Amino acid sequence: MDDHRRVDSIYTGFSLGTPRSYAAFLTAHARVLGALEAAVAPDRPRQPLLADDLAALGVAMPDPLAQPDVRRDGARWGVRYALEGSRLGGAMLARQVGEGLPRAYLTAAHGKGEWIAFQRALDSAAAEGGEGWLEDAVQGARAAFALFAQAGEAEQAAARA
C-alpha cells in the first residue's frame, strides 16, 4: 500500500536514539493516536502509555488531530486495522530506542494470538459487511495513514524550524 510506504519513509527521518528526536516521534504519534483512538475506542488503548512516555521526556501531550469520518462500519475497521498494525511496527521500532529512554508505547505489542484474533474478526466483519464495506475499510485505513503522515511531516518541520 503506497500510503503505508509513505508513512514509513516519513518516520524513518526520526532518530529514536536521541531524546529530542524521539520526543518529536512520540508527539507525532500522540496527535494521531488521540484522534484515532477517540474515533474507534480500541479494546486496549495505547494513548495512556504514550502520555507516560512523553511525560518521562518532559513533553506535554499534544492536542489530537481531527478525527476521521468513521460513521460506516467498514471505515471503523479500516482505522482499527491501521492501529493494530502499528503495534506490530512499534515492537520492531522499540529496539531502536536509545538507552534509558521510555518505551512503554512502542513495546505495547500484541499478546500471543491477538493479531490472528484481530485478523479473524476483521475477516468476519468483512464477510458480513455487505456491498461497499471493503471500500469503506480501505478509506478508513487510508485516513489513518494520512493522519500519521500529516503529523510526522509537521513534527519534522517543527524540528527544522
C-alpha positions in Angstrom: 0.0 0.0 0.0 1.5 3.3 -1.1 0.1 5.1 2.0 1.9 2.7 4.3 5.2 3.2 2.5 4.8 7.0 2.6 4.3 6.9 6.4 7.3 4.6 6.8 9.5 6.9 4.8 8.4 9.9 6.9 9.0 8.3 10.2 12.4 6.9 9.3 13.5 10.6 9.5 13.3 10.4 13.2 16.1 9.2 15.3 14.8 7.1 18.2 18.2 7.1 19.8 18.2 10.8 20.8 15.7 12.3 23.3 14.7 15.3 21.2 14.0 13.4 18.0 12.4 10.5 19.9 10.1 13.1 21.7 9.1 14.5 18.3 8.4 11.0 17.0 6.2 10.3 20.1 4.5 13.7 19.8 3.5 13.0 16.2 2.1 9.6 17.2 0.2 11.2 20.1 -1.5 13.7 17.8 -2.7 10.7 15.7 -3.5 8.3 18.4 -5.6 10.9 20.2 -7.7 11.2 17.1 -7.9 7.6 16.1 -8.5 6.0 19.5 -11.2 8.6 20.2 -12.9 7.6 16.9 -12.9 3.9 17.3 -12.4 3.2 21.1 -10.0 0.2 20.9 -10.0 -2.6 23.4 -6.5 -1.8 24.6 -5.8 1.9 24.1 -2.2 2.9 24.0 -2.6 6.6 24.5 -2.1 6.4 28.3 1.3 4.7 27.6 2.2 7.3 25.1 1.3 10.1 27.6 3.5 8.4 30.2 6.5 8.2 27.8 6.1 11.8 26.8 5.9 12.9 30.4 9.1 10.9 31.2 10.7 13.0 28.4 9.3 16.3 29.9 6.9 16.8 27.0 3.2 17.6 27.4 0.5 15.6 25.5 -0.3 17.5 22.3 -3.8 18.2 21.0 -5.1 15.5 18.7 -5.7 16.0 15.1 -9.2 15.9 13.8 -10.9 12.5 13.9 -11.5 10.7 10.7 -15.1 10.0 9.5 -15.9 6.6 10.8 -19.7 6.6 10.7 -19.6 3.5 8.5 -18.6 0.1 10.0 -16.0 -0.6 7.3 -14.3 2.7 8.0 -14.0 1.9 11.7 -12.5 -1.4 10.8 -10.0 0.2 8.5 -8.9 2.6 11.2 -8.6 -0.3 13.7 -6.5 -2.2 11.1 -4.1 0.7 11.0 -3.9 1.0 14.8 -3.4 -2.7 15.3 -0.8 -2.9 12.6 1.1 -0.1 14.2 1.5 -2.3 17.3 3.5 -4.7 15.1 5.7 -1.9 13.8 6.1 -0.5 17.3 7.6 -3.7 18.5 10.2 -3.5 15.8 11.0 0.1 16.4 11.3 -0.4 20.2 14.7 -1.9 19.5 16.0 1.4 18.1 15.0 3.5 21.2 18.0 4.9 23.0 19.3 3.5 26.3 17.3 5.0 29.2 14.5 6.4 27.1 10.9 5.3 27.9 9.4 2.8 25.6 6.1 1.7 27.1 4.1 2.8 24.0 6.3 1.0 21.5 6.5 -2.2 23.5 2.7 -2.5 23.9 2.7 -5.3 21.3 0.0 -7.9 20.8 -0.1 -10.8 23.2 0.1 -14.3 21.9 -2.6 -14.9 19.3 -4.1 -11.3 19.5 -3.0 -10.3 15.9 -4.5 -13.5 14.5 -7.7 -13.0 16.5 -8.0 -9.4 15.2 -7.5 -10.7 11.6 -10.2 -13.2 12.1 -12.6 -10.6 13.5 -11.7 -8.4 10.5 -12.4 -11.2 8.0 -15.7 -11.9 9.7 -16.8 -8.3 9.7 -15.8 -8.1 6.0 -17.9 -11.2 5.2 -20.9 -9.7 6.9 -20.3 -6.1 5.8 -22.1 -6.2 2.5 -21.7 -4.0 -0.5 -19.3 -1.1 -0.1 -17.8 -2.4 3.2 -14.4 -3.2 1.8 -14.1 0.2 0.1 -15.1 1.9 3.4 -12.4 -0.2 5.2 -9.8 0.9 2.7 -10.8 4.5 3.1 -10.7 4.2 6.9 -7.2 2.8 6.7 -6.1 5.4 4.2 -7.5 8.2 6.5 -5.4 6.8 9.4 -2.3 6.6 7.3 -2.9 10.2 6.1 -3.1 11.4 9.7 0.2 9.6 10.6 1.8 11.3 7.5 0.4 14.7 8.4 1.6 14.5 12.0 5.0 13.2 11.1 5.7 15.8 8.5 4.5 18.6 10.9 6.9 17.4 13.7 9.8 17.1 11.3 9.1 20.6 10.0 8.9 22.0 13.6 12.2 20.3 14.4 13.9 22.0 11.4 12.5 25.4 12.3 
